[in-house]
């Protein structure tokens, strides 16, 4: 910890008086205090360097356009990041945000409108946008099931469902999407929603953002009411979103598919960050049951 503090003090024009771990998921996030100022420091794993630089380019563009995003602090050399000596990890210092966590249900409409503004604004972005692979969306989940020696029938079920989802998703229009757009990645401040964590941003599917912000399911416990709750949430979101942008009928109809894809994604991220031992075979049995019930419910709902 001392070497980290020393490097940050040398790289930035601040003097850290206190540092504490905030969370560790994809990378480590620390809260720093320097005098009366607070900052968030994120350390990216080396394999996430390209994602970090990609996100920084987007954040810089949005800040220039005065869109509400977390501020990136500049180093003494006026760069957006620094590289830690020794392990080569990329470190980014963000301004600390005070504010309230938005209520996704009550505030779906204004969140939708601001999301539409984000998508519209990013049409002017001239930087290159990454495209995520099928492995990142679906395949990593299946690979982990094989590593955990899960039941062959369950693996086959989820592989087939994943292929179905992918065959439909890849027909959807592509453009910028945040990739992890939910209320946990925004802070309400001064009547706006300040967006955080652009690490999963891509040039893939805007409909994914709409679906993730409309997700009213419970990740671990299935109930048939979750489908209608999600679609009602989407209706509220889309009332705001459609003031700025529109989605095709196919994109609106893809919301349930994206809810399933999110299960594949989140599980793979958990294991990628916390290791294979962080999830049990029973967990995958529960996820298999959840996804098969969701698949059947979506088929009934049409």
N, C-alpha and C positions, 0 to 999 in steps of 0.2 A: 504493500500500500504506500509506503514511503517513496518508493521509486516512481510510482504513478503520480503522486502529489507533486513531487519534484519536477517531473517532466511537464505536467500541466502548468505549473507556475512559470516554467521557463518558456513554454510555447505561447501562453496567453498572458495578457497584461493584467493579471489578477494575482491575489495572494490568498490561497485556500486556507481557511481557518478550521473548516470541518468538512468531513466527507463520510458518507454512509451509503451502503448498498441499498438501492431501492427495489430492484427486481433483477432476476436473471432468467431470461427465456431465450430469445434469439439475440445473443449478446448480453452484455452486462450494462445496467443503468445505475449510475450513482447520482445522488443529490449532493451538490457542493454548496458551501457557504463561504463568501468572501466579503467581509464587512457586512453591509446591509443587503447585499445582493445574493440571490440564490440562482443556481444553474443546474441543468441536468446534463450529465456526461454519459454518452453512450459509446461503448467499446464493441466493435463489430468483429465477429470471428473472421479469420483470414479468408475463408471461402465465401464470405459475404461482402468482400470489398467492392466488387463490381456493382452489387445491389446498392451499397451505401453511396457510391459516387453517382449512380443513376438517380437516387433519391435526392441527393444534394443539388443536382442540376435542376430538377423539377421544383424543389423548394425555392431556389434562387429565382427562377422564372416567376413563380406565383407571388413571391414577396415583391418583386419589381412591379407586378400588376396590382399590388395592394390587395391581394386576396388573403383572407385571414389564415395564416399558417404559422407554426412555431418558428421563432427566429433562430437563425444559425449564427453563433458568435464567431467573429473572425480572430484568427491568431495574430500574434505580433507581426507576422509576415503577410497578413491580410489574406490568408488562405482559409478555406471552409473546414479544414480538418488538419489533424496531425497524425503522424505515424509513431507508434510506441517503439522505442528502441528494444532490441532483444527479440520480441515475438512478432513484430511487424504488423500488429493489429492497427486498424484505422480507428481513430477517436474523434468524435464530434461533440462540441459543446453547444447546447441549446439554452436559450433563455427559459427560466422557470416560469410556468404559467399558473397564475392563481385564477380561479373561476369555479364554476359549478359543473357537475356532470349532467348532461342533458337527459331528459326522460324521452326515450325513443318513441314511446307510444303517444304521449301527449304532444310532443314536438315534431312528429313525423312530417307534417306539411312544411314548416319552415326549413327543416333539415333537407327535405326533398328539393325545395327551391334553391338552397345554397349548393346542393350537390349538382343540380342542373347548371348552375353558374360555373362550377368547377369544370364540368365536362365541356361546356361551351368554350370556356377560356382556354383550355388545353388544346383546342383545335388549332390555336395559333402557335403552339410550341414547336420550335424548329429543331430541337434536339432529338436524338435517336431514342426511341422507346424500346425497351426489352420486350420480348414475347416469351411467355412461360410455356413449358412443355407439358405434354400429357402426363409425363412422369411426376411433375410437380403438383399437378391438379389431382391425379388419381393413382398413378402407377406406384408411387412410393408407399402408399398405404398397402397395396397388394404385396409388395416386396417385403414389408415388415411382417405381414401375416405369415408369409412363407418362412421367414427367419424365426418366428415364434412357433413354427410347426403347428399352425392352426389346422383345424379339420378341413380336409381337402374339399368337401362339398361347399363349405362356407366360403373358401377362397374362390372357388369356381363361380358361386352366386355373385359375389361382389366384383369379380373380374368381368362377368357378363353385364352386370348393371353398370359398371364403370364404362364399358364399351358403348352401351346404349346412351348413357349420358353424354359421352364425348362425341358420338355421332350426331347428336342434336345440337350440342353447344357449338361445334365448329362451323355450323351453318349460320350462326348469328353474326351481325355486323361487328366489326372490330374498330376500336378507337381507344382513347385513353381510359384507364380505370385505376382507381386508388388501390384496389386489390384486397384491402382489409378494412373496408369502410363500415365501422360500427361505432356506437356511441362511446365505447371505451377508448376510442382514438380521436376524441374531440373534447374540447373544453368550451363551455358557453361563457362568453365574456363580451360585455358591452353590446349585447344584442346580436352577437354573431357566434358562429361555431368555428373555433380555431382548430384546424386539423393537425394531427400528429402522425408520425410513423408512416412514411411513404416507402418503406422498404420493399413492399410487394407491388408497387405501382408497375404498370405495364401498358402496352398498346393492345391489350386483348379485348375484353368485353365489358362495355359500360353497364350492361344488364346485370353483371355480377355485383356491382356496387349497389344497385337498386335492390337486389335480392338480399344481400347481407344486411342492409339497413332495415329490411322488412322482416327479418327472421324472428318469428315469435315462437319458435320451437324450443324445447328443452333438450339439451345435447345428450343427456344420459337417459331420460325417461320419456317414453313415447306415449302420446295420447292423441286420439283422432281429432280433437278440437284444435290441435296446433295448425292444421292445414288452413282452416277457415280464418283463424286468428292471424296467420301470416298474410293471407291474401287481403284481409281487411286493412292490415298495417300497410301493405303495398298500395292499396287504394289511397290511403291518407298521404303516403309519401309521394305518390305520383301526381296528386292534385297540385302539390308545390312544384315538383320537378317539371311538369308539363307546361308551366308558365315560361320556362326557359328553353327546355329541350323536349323532344318526344322520343319515345321508344316504339318500335314496330309491334304488331300483334304477337309476332314470334318471340320478341324479347320479353314482352310482358308475360307470355305463357311459359317462359323458361324459368321463372322465379322458383317453382318447386324443384326443378333440376339443380339449380345452384345451391339450394339448401342441402341437397344430398352431397354435392361436390364438397361443400364446406366440411362435412364429416370426414371425408377422405383427407382433405387438406390438414385439418386441425390435428388429427391423430398423428399424421406423418411429422408435423412440426414438433409435437410434444416429444416424440421419440428422437427426432433429430437433435433436439436441444438437451434432453434429459437422459438419453440413452435407452437401449432396448429393454433394460430392466425396469423402466419407469411405468410400463404397462403390462398387464397380465393377459394370459390367454382368455380368461373370463371376460376381461374388458372387450376383447375382440368379438367374443360370442355375443355380448350385449350390443355392440355396434352392428354386427351382422343382423341381429334380430330387429334393431331399430330401422336400419336401412331397408330391409325386406318389407317391414310393415309400412314404411313411408312409400316405397315403390308401389305396393298394392293400393294404398290409400290414394295416391296420385292417379293411378289407373282408373279407380272408381270415380274420382272427381272429374277426370277428363281434362 
